[in-house]
């Protein structure tokens, strides 16, 4: 960039080796100033001084600018522009780091299962270019007698209020899961929490949630969904969306109720895939309509052996991105839990 800016300064001044600069007084000089200050802002004070010195030398030597006023004014100005540019960039870096840490705190739960009974693969992909906090979240816990409790959720909206609501919902789920509270009761409690959040934060409207509890012997699972896509069971090279009737999202009505469904699981190997709807909301093809839909997701899974690993999730995401014609429009969480 330094070389490009220097070449641009030379290109501005060079014609006036043969043209009288007085004929265009007030044009080339300011152009050199703009290039010098803009380059200093982008490159920082040290390289900015180099550009400013070159600009001043060209202005004085070719354009007949003032030999004292030019260096006294524009070299310090370039240094100041470079310092301001560095501070702006550092502020943006800190902001990005903070967003990354906050996002990670939503989707990376301490105390992941240490039990040898399951293997876990997960992917979190924030919407491309998103500079606000989203509110997709998940958790996995060892609970009583070796059962595995699973949570995947998505608070509507973006920003600090939605992210804060997601954090409180996951904390509440964790406490209830460890206390052995049933899934429907857990959903009702989370519903009450989010309903209260709506009083404090107008922009928080509702959340979709999927709760699952895998029995210690991995023979069955209890599942409750609130406005959330049902999990997909992959076994024998075929993916099937589980027959779990979704109740309403949480945060809509304090009187809402949810029904727990028990699913008998097949002999090993198998994988239970729980995800947020960002995975299936993209386009069917780069110029095609939305949504991608769960049927096409099942098509990607067909023929894929269980258990699903990190590489499998990456391949699934790549296929969905290709169909969408680029990055996904919303955050995506994919969580695959398989018996070890």
C-alpha positions as CSV (number, residue, x, y, z in Angstrom):
1,X,0.0,0.0,0.0
2,X,2.9,2.4,0.7
3,X,4.3,1.8,-2.8
4,X,0.9,2.4,-4.4
5,X,0.4,5.6,-2.5
6,X,3.9,6.8,-3.4
7,X,3.3,6.0,-7.1
8,X,0.0,7.9,-6.9
9,X,1.8,11.0,-5.5
10,X,4.4,10.8,-8.2
11,X,1.7,10.5,-10.8
12,X,0.0,13.6,-9.5
13,X,3.2,15.7,-9.5
14,X,5.0,14.3,-12.6
15,X,2.9,16.2,-15.3
16,X,3.9,19.5,-13.8
17,X,7.5,18.9,-14.8
18,X,6.4,20.1,-18.2
19,X,3.2,22.0,-17.2
20,X,3.3,25.3,-15.4
21,X,1.8,24.5,-12.0
22,X,0.4,28.0,-11.8
23,X,-2.1,27.1,-14.5
24,X,-3.8,24.6,-12.1
25,X,-3.0,26.3,-8.9
26,X,-5.0,24.8,-6.0
27,X,-5.5,21.4,-7.6
28,X,-2.4,19.2,-7.5
29,X,-1.2,20.5,-4.1
30,X,-4.4,19.5,-2.2
31,X,-4.4,16.1,-4.1
32,X,-0.9,15.4,-2.7
33,X,-2.2,16.4,0.8
34,X,-5.2,14.1,0.6
35,X,-3.1,11.2,-0.6
36,X,-0.5,11.8,2.2
37,X,-3.1,12.1,5.0
38,X,-5.2,9.2,3.7
39,X,-2.2,6.9,3.4
40,X,-1.0,7.9,6.9
41,X,-4.4,7.1,8.3
42,X,-4.3,3.6,6.7
43,X,-0.7,2.8,7.2
44,X,0.1,4.4,10.6
45,X,2.3,7.3,11.6
46,X,5.7,5.8,10.6
47,X,4.9,5.0,7.0
48,X,2.6,8.0,7.0
49,X,5.6,10.3,7.6
50,X,7.4,8.7,4.6
51,X,4.4,9.6,2.4
52,X,4.1,13.1,3.8
53,X,7.8,13.8,3.3
54,X,7.5,12.6,-0.3
55,X,4.4,14.7,-0.8
56,X,5.9,17.8,0.6
57,X,9.1,17.3,-1.4
58,X,7.1,17.0,-4.6
59,X,4.9,19.9,-3.7
60,X,7.9,22.2,-2.9
61,X,10.2,20.9,-5.7
62,X,7.7,20.6,-8.5
63,X,4.6,22.5,-7.6
64,X,6.3,25.6,-6.1
65,X,4.5,25.1,-2.7
66,X,5.7,27.1,0.3
67,X,9.1,25.5,1.4
68,X,8.5,26.2,5.1
69,X,4.8,26.1,5.6
70,X,4.3,22.8,3.8
71,X,6.6,20.7,6.0
72,X,5.6,22.5,9.2
73,X,1.9,21.8,8.6
74,X,1.5,18.6,6.7
75,X,4.2,16.3,8.2
76,X,2.8,16.7,11.7
77,X,-0.7,16.4,10.3
78,X,0.3,13.1,8.7
79,X,1.7,11.8,12.0
80,X,-1.6,12.8,13.7
81,X,-3.6,11.0,11.0
82,X,-1.5,7.9,11.4
83,X,-2.0,7.9,15.2
84,X,-5.7,8.3,14.8
85,X,-5.8,5.5,12.2
86,X,-3.9,3.1,14.5
87,X,-6.3,3.9,17.4
88,X,-9.3,3.2,15.1
89,X,-7.9,-0.1,13.9
90,X,-7.0,-1.1,17.5
91,X,-10.5,-0.3,18.7
92,X,-12.0,-2.4,15.8
93,X,-9.6,-5.3,16.7
94,X,-10.6,-5.1,20.4
95,X,-14.3,-5.0,19.4
96,X,-13.9,-8.1,17.2
97,X,-12.0,-9.9,19.9
98,X,-14.7,-9.1,22.4
99,X,-17.4,-10.3,20.0
100,X,-15.5,-13.5,19.4
101,X,-15.1,-14.1,23.1
102,X,-18.7,-13.4,23.8
103,X,-19.8,-15.6,20.9
104,X,-17.6,-18.4,22.1
105,X,-19.0,-18.1,25.6
106,X,-22.5,-18.7,24.2
107,X,-21.6,-21.8,22.2
108,X,-18.7,-23.4,24.2
109,X,-20.0,-24.7,27.6
110,X,-17.5,-25.6,30.3
111,X,-18.0,-29.1,31.6
112,X,-18.7,-31.0,28.4
113,X,-19.4,-34.6,29.0
114,X,-16.3,-36.6,30.1
115,X,-18.3,-39.9,29.9
116,X,-16.9,-42.6,27.6
117,X,-20.5,-43.3,26.5
118,X,-20.7,-40.6,23.8
119,X,-18.6,-38.7,21.2
120,X,-19.5,-35.2,20.3
121,X,-18.9,-33.2,17.1
122,X,-20.1,-29.5,16.9
123,X,-19.8,-26.5,14.6
124,X,-20.8,-22.9,15.2
125,X,-20.7,-20.6,12.2
126,X,-21.6,-17.0,12.7
127,X,-23.4,-15.2,9.9
128,X,-20.8,-13.8,7.5
129,X,-19.8,-10.3,8.3
130,X,-22.1,-10.1,11.3
131,X,-20.8,-7.3,13.6
132,X,-23.4,-7.9,16.3
133,X,-23.9,-10.6,18.8
134,X,-26.2,-13.4,17.8
135,X,-27.9,-15.7,20.2
136,X,-27.6,-19.3,19.1
137,X,-26.5,-21.4,22.0
138,X,-26.1,-25.0,23.1
139,X,-25.0,-27.2,26.0
140,X,-24.2,-30.8,26.8
141,X,-24.0,-32.2,30.3
142,X,-23.5,-35.5,32.1
143,X,-26.4,-35.9,34.5
144,X,-27.7,-38.5,36.8
145,X,-26.7,-42.1,36.3
146,X,-24.7,-41.4,33.2
147,X,-27.5,-39.9,31.1
148,X,-26.6,-37.1,28.7
149,X,-28.6,-33.9,28.6
150,X,-28.6,-31.8,25.4
151,X,-29.7,-28.2,24.7
152,X,-29.8,-26.3,21.4
153,X,-31.5,-22.9,21.2
154,X,-31.9,-19.7,19.3
155,X,-33.1,-16.5,20.7
156,X,-34.7,-14.3,18.1
157,X,-32.8,-11.2,17.1
158,X,-29.2,-10.1,17.5
159,X,-27.3,-7.9,19.9
160,X,-26.5,-7.7,23.6
161,X,-30.1,-8.2,24.8
162,X,-30.6,-11.4,22.8
163,X,-27.2,-12.6,23.8
164,X,-27.8,-11.9,27.5
165,X,-31.1,-13.7,27.3
166,X,-29.4,-16.7,25.7
167,X,-26.8,-16.8,28.4
168,X,-29.4,-16.8,31.2
169,X,-31.5,-19.4,29.4
170,X,-28.5,-21.8,29.2
171,X,-27.5,-21.1,32.8
172,X,-31.1,-22.0,33.9
173,X,-31.1,-25.1,31.8
174,X,-27.8,-26.2,33.3
175,X,-29.1,-25.9,36.8
176,X,-32.3,-27.7,36.1
177,X,-30.6,-30.5,34.1
178,X,-28.1,-31.2,37.0
179,X,-31.0,-31.1,39.5
180,X,-32.8,-33.8,37.5
181,X,-35.8,-31.6,36.5
182,X,-37.9,-33.1,33.7
183,X,-37.7,-31.8,30.2
184,X,-41.3,-30.3,30.0
185,X,-40.8,-28.6,33.4
186,X,-37.4,-27.3,32.2
187,X,-39.1,-25.8,29.1
188,X,-41.8,-24.2,31.2
189,X,-39.2,-22.6,33.5
190,X,-37.2,-21.3,30.6
191,X,-40.4,-20.0,29.1
192,X,-41.1,-18.1,32.3
193,X,-37.6,-16.7,32.3
194,X,-37.8,-15.4,28.7
195,X,-41.2,-14.0,29.3
196,X,-39.7,-11.9,32.1
197,X,-36.8,-10.9,29.8
198,X,-39.4,-9.4,27.4
199,X,-40.4,-6.9,30.1
200,X,-36.7,-5.8,30.6
201,X,-35.7,-5.9,26.9
202,X,-38.3,-5.0,24.3
203,X,-36.2,-6.4,21.4
204,X,-36.2,-9.9,22.9
205,X,-39.3,-11.6,21.5
206,X,-39.0,-15.4,21.7
207,X,-36.7,-18.3,21.4
208,X,-36.8,-21.7,19.8
209,X,-35.3,-24.6,22.0
210,X,-34.7,-28.3,21.6
211,X,-34.1,-30.4,24.7
212,X,-33.0,-34.0,24.7
213,X,-32.0,-36.6,27.3
214,X,-30.1,-39.7,26.2
215,X,-30.6,-42.7,28.5
216,X,-27.4,-44.1,30.0
217,X,-27.6,-47.3,27.8
218,X,-28.2,-45.2,24.7
219,X,-31.3,-47.2,23.9
220,X,-33.8,-44.3,23.9
221,X,-34.0,-40.5,24.1
222,X,-36.6,-38.2,25.5
223,X,-37.0,-35.0,23.4
224,X,-39.0,-31.8,23.7
225,X,-39.0,-29.1,21.0
226,X,-40.4,-25.6,21.3
227,X,-40.6,-24.0,17.9
228,X,-37.4,-25.7,16.9
229,X,-36.5,-28.1,14.1
230,X,-36.7,-31.7,15.4
231,X,-33.4,-33.6,15.6
232,X,-32.3,-35.9,12.8
233,X,-31.3,-39.5,13.5
234,X,-28.6,-40.9,11.2
235,X,-28.3,-44.7,11.2
236,X,-27.7,-47.3,8.5
237,X,-26.6,-44.6,6.0
238,X,-30.0,-42.8,6.2
239,X,-31.1,-39.7,7.9
240,X,-34.6,-39.4,9.4
241,X,-36.2,-36.4,11.0
242,X,-37.6,-37.6,14.3
243,X,-41.3,-37.5,14.8
244,X,-41.4,-34.9,17.5
245,X,-44.2,-32.4,17.4
246,X,-42.9,-29.0,18.2
247,X,-44.7,-27.0,20.8
248,X,-44.7,-23.2,20.7
249,X,-41.5,-21.2,21.0
250,X,-40.7,-20.0,24.5
251,X,-41.3,-16.4,25.6
252,X,-44.6,-16.2,23.7
253,X,-47.2,-17.2,26.4
254,X,-46.7,-18.1,30.0
255,X,-49.5,-20.7,29.7
256,X,-47.7,-22.6,26.9
257,X,-47.1,-26.3,27.5
258,X,-44.8,-28.9,25.8
259,X,-45.0,-32.6,25.4
260,X,-42.1,-35.0,25.9
261,X,-41.6,-37.7,23.2
262,X,-39.7,-40.9,23.9
263,X,-37.8,-42.2,20.8
264,X,-36.4,-45.7,20.7
265,X,-32.9,-45.6,19.3
266,X,-31.5,-48.3,16.9
267,X,-28.5,-50.5,17.6
268,X,-25.2,-48.7,17.3
269,X,-23.7,-46.9,15.4
270,X,-26.0,-43.9,15.1
271,X,-25.8,-40.1,15.5
272,X,-28.3,-37.6,16.7
273,X,-28.0,-34.3,14.9
274,X,-29.5,-31.2,16.6
275,X,-29.1,-27.9,14.8
276,X,-30.5,-24.3,14.5
277,X,-32.6,-23.3,11.6
278,X,-29.9,-21.2,10.1
279,X,-28.6,-24.4,8.5
280,X,-31.8,-24.9,6.4
281,X,-32.8,-21.3,5.8
282,X,-30.5,-20.6,2.9
283,X,-31.2,-20.9,-0.8
284,X,-31.9,-24.1,-2.7
285,X,-29.4,-23.0,-5.3
286,X,-27.4,-19.7,-5.8
287,X,-30.3,-18.2,-7.9
288,X,-33.0,-20.4,-6.4
289,X,-35.7,-19.7,-3.8
290,X,-35.6,-20.2,0.0
291,X,-35.6,-22.2,2.2
292,X,-33.1,-25.0,1.6
293,X,-35.3,-27.1,3.9
294,X,-34.8,-30.2,6.0
295,X,-35.6,-32.6,3.0
296,X,-32.4,-31.5,1.2
297,X,-30.5,-31.7,4.4
298,X,-31.6,-35.4,4.7
299,X,-30.5,-35.9,1.1
300,X,-27.0,-34.7,2.1
301,X,-27.0,-37.2,5.0
302,X,-28.2,-40.2,3.0
303,X,-25.4,-42.6,2.4
304,X,-23.2,-41.1,5.1
305,X,-22.2,-43.6,7.8
306,X,-22.5,-42.9,11.5
307,X,-21.0,-41.7,13.7
308,X,-20.8,-38.1,12.4
309,X,-17.5,-36.4,13.1
310,X,-16.1,-32.9,12.8
311,X,-15.2,-33.6,9.1
312,X,-18.7,-34.7,8.3
313,X,-20.2,-31.6,9.7
314,X,-17.7,-29.5,7.7
315,X,-18.8,-31.3,4.5
316,X,-22.5,-30.8,5.3
317,X,-21.9,-27.1,5.9
318,X,-19.9,-26.9,2.7
319,X,-22.8,-28.5,0.7
320,X,-25.3,-26.1,2.2
321,X,-23.1,-23.1,1.6
322,X,-22.6,-24.1,-2.0
323,X,-26.4,-24.4,-2.5
324,X,-26.8,-21.0,-1.0
325,X,-24.2,-19.5,-3.3
326,X,-22.1,-18.1,-0.4
327,X,-22.1,-17.7,3.4
328,X,-25.2,-18.5,5.3
329,X,-27.6,-15.6,6.2
330,X,-28.0,-16.6,9.8
331,X,-25.8,-18.2,12.5
332,X,-25.6,-22.0,12.4
333,X,-25.1,-24.5,15.2
334,X,-24.7,-28.2,14.5
335,X,-24.3,-30.7,17.3
336,X,-23.9,-34.4,16.6
337,X,-24.0,-36.8,19.6
338,X,-23.1,-40.5,19.0
339,X,-22.6,-43.5,21.2
340,X,-19.0,-44.2,21.7
